[in-house]
Amino acid sequence: MRIFGDFSELKAAVGTEIGVSDWVEVSQDRINEFAQATCDEQWIHVDQERAAKEAPGGKTIAHGLLSLSLAPLFIRSVMGLKGLRNTLNYGADRIRYLAPVPAGSRLRGRITVAEAEEVPPDGLRVNYHLVIEIEGSKKPACVAELIALHYR
């Protein structure tokens, strides 16, 4: 866990990798709960019998958005910023899903500070580059630029 004392320390980290999270399992139960919560219950995600017969690899796969939804967990697990009042999700850019995530896979996030710019009043807009890796895979599940507004 890397703790930044203030905005200037975080701005000084632009261009550097700040950490790699622990592995998180993407179980079939997690996929089913995500499918139910988002009303995206396509067979490739939830029908294990059909996936065994028809899906490449013979397993259900996680939703791309499920992988991306783990971003806050990944980021919070590798860094902290002292003196924050709150943080807002400002959006995302350049999201790409590069490899499927079979049920039972483990994912982790590799986080780099891509940009940081002070914004009024008392804020810092930070672009985080996130690579979501699949354990044992050469290709990442997802790469994305995530934007956060931190306020002190």
C-alpha positions as CSV (number, residue, x, y, z in Angstrom):
1,M,0.0,0.0,0.0
2,R,1.4,3.3,-1.0
3,I,0.2,6.3,1.0
4,F,0.4,9.8,-0.5
5,G,0.7,12.6,2.0
6,D,-0.9,15.3,-0.2
7,F,-1.8,16.2,-3.8
8,S,1.8,17.3,-4.6
9,E,3.1,13.7,-3.8
10,L,0.4,12.2,-6.0
11,K,1.2,14.7,-8.8
12,A,4.9,13.7,-8.5
13,A,3.9,10.1,-9.2
14,V,2.6,10.8,-12.7
15,G,4.1,8.3,-15.1
16,T,4.9,5.7,-12.4
17,E,3.2,2.5,-11.5
18,I,1.9,2.8,-7.9
19,G,1.0,-0.8,-7.2
20,V,-0.4,-4.1,-8.1
21,S,-3.4,-5.4,-6.2
22,D,-4.0,-8.8,-4.7
23,W,-5.8,-11.4,-6.8
24,V,-9.6,-11.5,-6.7
25,E,-11.5,-14.6,-7.7
26,V,-14.3,-14.2,-10.2
27,S,-16.5,-17.0,-9.2
28,Q,-19.7,-18.2,-10.9
29,D,-21.7,-16.9,-8.0
30,R,-20.1,-13.4,-8.5
31,I,-21.0,-13.6,-12.2
32,N,-24.6,-14.7,-11.4
33,E,-25.0,-11.8,-8.9
34,F,-23.7,-9.3,-11.4
35,A,-25.9,-10.6,-14.1
36,Q,-29.0,-10.3,-11.9
37,A,-28.0,-6.8,-10.7
38,T,-27.5,-5.5,-14.3
39,C,-30.3,-7.6,-16.0
40,D,-27.6,-9.0,-18.3
41,E,-28.3,-12.7,-18.0
42,Q,-27.0,-13.8,-21.4
43,W,-26.3,-17.5,-21.5
44,I,-22.5,-17.1,-22.0
45,H,-22.4,-15.6,-18.5
46,V,-24.9,-17.8,-16.5
47,D,-25.7,-21.0,-18.3
48,Q,-22.9,-23.4,-17.4
49,E,-24.4,-26.4,-19.2
50,R,-24.7,-24.5,-22.5
51,A,-21.3,-22.9,-22.1
52,A,-19.8,-26.3,-21.6
53,K,-21.1,-27.3,-25.1
54,E,-21.0,-24.0,-27.0
55,A,-18.6,-21.5,-25.5
56,P,-14.9,-21.3,-26.4
57,G,-13.1,-22.9,-23.5
58,G,-16.2,-24.6,-22.3
59,K,-16.9,-22.3,-19.4
60,T,-19.1,-19.3,-18.7
61,I,-17.3,-15.9,-18.9
62,A,-17.6,-12.8,-16.7
63,H,-19.1,-9.7,-18.1
64,G,-16.5,-7.1,-19.2
65,L,-18.2,-4.6,-17.0
66,L,-17.9,-6.9,-14.0
67,S,-14.1,-6.9,-14.5
68,L,-14.1,-3.1,-14.8
69,S,-16.4,-2.8,-11.7
70,L,-13.5,-4.1,-9.6
71,A,-11.4,-1.0,-10.4
72,P,-12.2,0.8,-7.1
73,L,-11.2,-2.2,-5.1
74,F,-8.0,-2.6,-7.1
75,I,-7.1,1.1,-6.7
76,R,-8.0,1.4,-3.0
77,S,-6.0,-1.7,-2.2
78,V,-2.8,-0.2,-3.6
79,M,-2.9,3.4,-2.6
80,G,-4.3,6.0,-0.1
81,L,-4.3,9.8,-0.1
82,K,-4.2,11.6,3.2
83,G,-6.5,14.6,3.9
84,L,-9.3,13.6,1.5
85,R,-12.8,14.8,2.1
86,N,-14.2,12.6,-0.7
87,T,-13.5,11.1,-4.1
88,L,-15.8,11.1,-7.1
89,N,-15.8,8.8,-10.1
90,Y,-15.4,11.3,-13.0
91,G,-15.5,8.7,-15.8
92,A,-13.4,6.5,-18.0
93,D,-11.6,6.7,-21.3
94,R,-10.2,4.1,-23.7
95,I,-11.7,1.0,-22.2
96,R,-10.8,-2.2,-24.0
97,Y,-11.7,-5.8,-23.2
98,L,-8.8,-7.8,-24.5
99,A,-9.5,-11.4,-23.2
100,P,-12.4,-13.2,-21.8
101,V,-12.5,-14.0,-18.1
102,P,-13.7,-17.6,-17.5
103,A,-15.6,-18.3,-14.3
104,G,-13.2,-19.2,-11.6
105,S,-10.4,-17.0,-12.9
106,R,-8.5,-14.6,-10.6
107,L,-7.9,-11.0,-11.5
108,R,-5.7,-8.3,-10.2
109,G,-5.2,-4.6,-11.1
110,R,-1.9,-2.9,-12.1
111,I,-2.3,0.8,-11.5
112,T,-0.3,3.7,-12.9
113,V,-0.9,7.5,-12.4
114,A,-1.2,8.7,-16.0
115,E,-2.1,12.4,-15.3
116,A,-2.9,14.7,-12.4
117,E,-4.2,18.2,-12.5
118,E,-5.5,20.5,-9.8
119,V,-9.1,21.7,-10.3
120,P,-11.0,24.2,-8.3
121,P,-12.2,24.2,-5.6
122,D,-9.6,22.2,-3.7
123,G,-9.6,19.2,-6.1
124,L,-7.2,17.0,-8.0
125,R,-8.3,15.3,-11.2
126,V,-6.3,12.1,-11.6
127,N,-6.2,9.8,-14.6
128,Y,-5.3,6.2,-13.6
129,H,-4.2,3.7,-16.1
130,L,-5.5,0.3,-15.1
131,V,-4.5,-3.0,-16.5
132,I,-6.7,-5.9,-15.2
133,E,-4.6,-9.0,-15.4
134,I,-5.8,-12.6,-15.5
135,E,-3.7,-15.1,-13.5
136,G,-1.9,-17.4,-15.9
137,S,-2.8,-15.4,-19.0
138,K,-0.4,-13.4,-21.3
139,K,-3.3,-11.1,-22.3
140,P,-5.0,-8.8,-19.9
141,A,-8.8,-8.9,-19.4
142,C,-9.1,-5.1,-19.7
143,V,-7.1,-1.9,-20.0
144,A,-8.7,1.4,-19.2
145,E,-8.1,5.0,-18.3
146,L,-10.1,5.9,-15.2
147,I,-10.7,9.4,-14.0
148,A,-11.2,10.4,-10.4
149,L,-11.8,13.7,-8.7
150,H,-10.2,13.9,-5.3
151,Y,-11.2,16.7,-2.9
152,R,-9.5,17.8,0.3
